[in-house]
Amino acid sequence: MKHLLLIFLLGITLNTFAQDRAHFNLDETLAIQGYDPVSYFSGEAKEGSEDLAVTYQGATYYFSSERNRDAFIASPENYEPQYGGWCAYAIGANGEKVSVNPETFKILDGKLYLFYNAFLTNTLKSWNKDETNLKAKADENWKGIVE
């Protein structure tokens, strides 16, 4: 009986993690297209290495150095991209999940925001023009998406 209860609880836990990541911008399980989430906080988007990978709640992150990997392990919530790694502008403007260019980003209040940037459209520029309003809308829209 104890084994059945353990299997049941494990199933609920795994299902919860899967649901938590269902709305995240992942390539299978790879987050940020393999970019190192910690590197953004030093002002540069760096590609990570599969050799320095960490899986956190169903998402796999690559790191450019052991130091960055260890910083992430110590406090992953400080480095994960906002809005599941989708374009912050699109989440704020209309609640849509739009892919990003991992080299187009902004650190705001200690959080990482990613943006779409292709075909002569850089949504970071649009975000910067109305950041306060768009961030408030994005926060509200994201709550609706994940609920």
N, C-alpha and C positions, 0 to 999 in steps of 0.2 A: 504494500500500500504506500509506503514511504517513497518507493521508487516511482510510482505513478504520479504522486504529488510533485516530486522533483522534476520529472519530465514535463508535467503540465506548467509549472512555474518557469522552467527554462524556455518552453515554447512561447509563453506570454512575454518574457523578457526579450527574446529574439524578435518577435513580432513587433514589439514596441520600438526597438532600434530600427527595424526596417521601415516602420511607419514614420519615425522621426526623420529618416533620410529620404523618404519617398519624394519630397519636394526639393531636394538639393540638386544642384547642378553638378552631376557626376558623370564621368565616362566609365560606365560599369561601376566601379567603386572609387576611381581616381578623382580626387578633388583638385580644383584650380589648374586643370590640364597639366599637372605635374610640377607646377611652380611651388616654391618654398614659401609657405605662409608667413614665416618669421622674417624672411628677407625684406618684405615690404616695409617693415617697421624701421629699417635702416635706410629707407628711401629708394631702394632698388628692387625690382622684381627679378628674382633669379630662378632659373630652372633647377629643380631638385634632382636627386638621383634615386633610382629604384633601390640601390644598395642602402640608402638611408631612409627607408619607408617606415611609416608608423600608421597603423589603422586605429582610428578613434571613432567609436560608435557607428561603425559600418562605412566610414569614409577613409580612404587611404591618402595620406599626404606624403609627398617626397620633400626631402631637405637637401640643401646645398652644403651643409656642414653638420658635424656631430653636435656642435654647440647649439645650432638652431634646432636640431632634433630634440636635444635635451631640454631646451627652453619650452618647446611645445609640449613635451611630455609633462613638464612641471605644471603647466597651466594652459591647456588647449583652448579653453574658452576665451582667452585673451588674444588668440591668433586666428581663430576661424573667421572666414569672411562673413559679413552680414548678409541677410536675406538668402541664405543657402548658397551663396556664390553666384547668384543671378545678378543681372544688371540692376544696380540700385536705382538708376534713373527710371527704368521701365517699371520697376515695382512701385515707385512713387507716383509716376505719371498716370499709369492705368492698371496697375496690379498684374502686369504680364511678366512671365518668366522669359527673359531674353538672354541668350548666351553672351559671353563677355570676351574681351581681349584681355588676357591675364596681365598684360603689361600696362593697362590703363586702369589706374587705381587712385584711391585717396585714403589717407588715414585721417579720421575725424573723431575727436574725443577718444583716442586710443583704440579705435575700431577700424577694421579693414573693409572698404567698400570697393567693389569692382564695377567696371563699366564696359558697354559695347563700344567698339571703335573700329569701324570698317566702312568701306564704300562712301567716303567723304562725310561720315556721320560719327562724331565723337560725343557720346552722351555725357561725358564728364563736363564738357563745356556748358551744356544745357543745365546740368545739375548745379554747377557753380553759380549760375545766374539766379537760381531760386532755391538754394540749398535748404533753407529753414523750412519752407513750405513742403518741398519734395520729401525731405527726411521725415517729417511728421506724417505725411500721407503714406510713405513707404512703410513706416513702422506699423501703422494701422492696417494697411493692405496685407502685410506679411502675416499679421496675426490671423487674418481671415483665411489666408492660403494654408497655413499649417493646422488650423483647427478643423 
